[in-house]
Amino acid sequence: MVELSAEEKKAKVPSWRFGSRYGFYETVPLLYWIEDEKRFWKSVSFPDKVWEKKIEEIRIENPQLSDKELKRKAEAELKRILKNAPFYFEPQVRNVEIALKCGLIPFIYDDYFFFLVAEEVPVERARLDAYQALTSGTIDEASELFYNEEHFREVVGDKVTEEVKRNLGLRS
C-alpha cells in the first residue's frame, strides 16, 4: 500500500477547488494516454484490502466457488472496472480504508495512487467529497451534502454521512 510520508501527512490540504468540480483531485483519463497496454496492466496493482473486499463480495454471491476461482473472478472484475472507467482521480491524501468506506476503488499505477471513477459523476462526486471530508476535514461548499443530503446519504450511506458531518463539525 502506498502511504504518505510524515511530512506529506502534515501538509495542509486545500479547502478550495481550482478549475475542477472535483476538489483536490486530479482528473486523469489514464488509459487514453497509455500507448503500451501490456505495460499498463503489468504496472497496475490493487492494495490487499481492495482484493479482500472484492473477493468477499463475490463469495457472498457465489459461495460455491473455490479460493482460486474467487481470485480469478475478482481479478477479472477489477480489470473490467478499471478498463471501463472513464476517469481516475489522484488524491492528495492516500488512505485505502477510508476510500473503501466511501465506496471508492483505489489502485496503484507506477507508484501513483488513484481512485477508479466507474459510475456517473453525481454518484462519484458524493464519494469523493466524503473521502475528502474524512481525510482532510474539508469539503467544497457546492457539495451535495449541503444541497441534496438525501442523495449524498443514498450514495455513501447513513453511517459515512454522519461521520463526514462530525468530521466537518456539522450537526446531524
N, C-alpha and C positions, 0 to 999 in steps of 0.2 A: 504494500500500500504506500502511495506517495504521501508524505506529510510535509508540512511547512516547518522551516527551522524556527527556533525560539525567537529570532529576530523578526522573521516574517509574521509570526503569530502576534507580535506586539504592534505591528504596523496598523495604523488606523485605516479602517475600511471606509471608503467614501459613502456618504448617505445620499449623495446626489446621483443623478443619471445624466450621462453625457452622450448625446447623439444616438441613444438607443432606448427603446421602451423596456429593455430587459435589465436595467440596473447595472450592477457591477460585473456583468458577464460579457465576454467577448463572443459574438456570434461567429461561428466558423463552419462553413459548408465544406467539411473535411474531405469527403470523397471527391468533390469537384476539382480539387487541386492536387490530388494524388494521381500521379501518372502511372505508377507501378502498383497495381492492385495486389499482386502477390506479396510484395514488400509490406504493403499496408497491413495485410492480415497477419504477417509474421511479427509486426511491430505493435499489434494491439493486444492488450490483456485486460482482464476484469479483476478487480480486487476479490479476494476469497469470499468476503461477505456477500458479494453480488452472486457468485456461483452458488453459495449455500442457500440464499433466498430463492433463486430461480429453480434450483433442484427441489427445494421443499414445495414450491408452488406446483411443480409438475408431479411430484409424489402424491400430493393431495388429490389431483385429478386422475392420476394413473398409479394407484398403489401396487399394482401387479408388476410394474417394471423393475428390472434389476438395477443395481447401482450403476453398472456400465451403461445400460440403456438410458437411465436418467441423466447421466453426464453427457451422453451423446445428444439427447433431446434438448438439454439445457444449452449446449454449445450451438446447436442449430438455431434455437430460438433467439439467443443473444446475437448471433451473426445476422439473422434475418432482421431483427430490430435495428441493429447498427447499420446495415446496408440500406435500409429503407428510411432511416431518419433524415429529415430534410436539413437539420442543423444540429450543431453541437455547441455547448457553452463551456467556456473555460472560466471557472470561478476563481476568485482571489483566495478564498479560504477552502481548504481541502479537508472534507470530513465525510467519509463514506457512510458512517452510521446515520448521520443527520440526513444525508442525501437519500438514503433508502427510506428513512422515516417519512420524508416528504414525497416519496413516490418517484424519485429520480433514479436513473441508472448511470452510475459513474463508470468510466473506463479510462485506461491509460494508453496513450499512443506516443511512442518515442519519449517517454518520461514526462509528457504533458498530461495533465489531469482534466478530463472533460465530463460533461453530462450529455446523455442522449436526449434529444428532443424529438420524441416519436409521435406525439399527438398534436392536436390543434393548439394554436397559440394561447387562447384563454386558459386552457387546462394547464399547460406547461408554465404559463406566467404565474399562476397561483402557486405552483410547486416551487418555482424559482424564488418567488417572493417569500414563501415560508422558509426556504433554505437560507436566504439572505438574513431574514429576521432572527433565525435561530443561531446563525454563526457569527453575525456581526452586530446584532441588536439594532439594525437599521432597516428601513423599508421605504419604498417610493410612496410619496403622498398620493399617487394615482393608482395604488394597489387596489385590487378587488376587495381586499379586506375592509377597506373604508367605504366603498360604494356598492358592493354586492357581496356582503359577507356570507349570505346563504350559498352562493356558488363557490366561494372560497372554501367553505366548510364541506361542500359536496366533493370537492376535488381532493383536499388534504385530510379531511376527517375532523371530527369534533375535538379529539384529543390534541392533535397537532395545532389546530386553530387556537385552542385555549393556551397551549404552550407558547405559541407565537405572541399572543396578546400579553401574556405575563412577561415574556422577554422584552417586549416593547414598552412595558409599564402601562398597558391599557386595561380598562375594566372589562370584565367578562359580561 
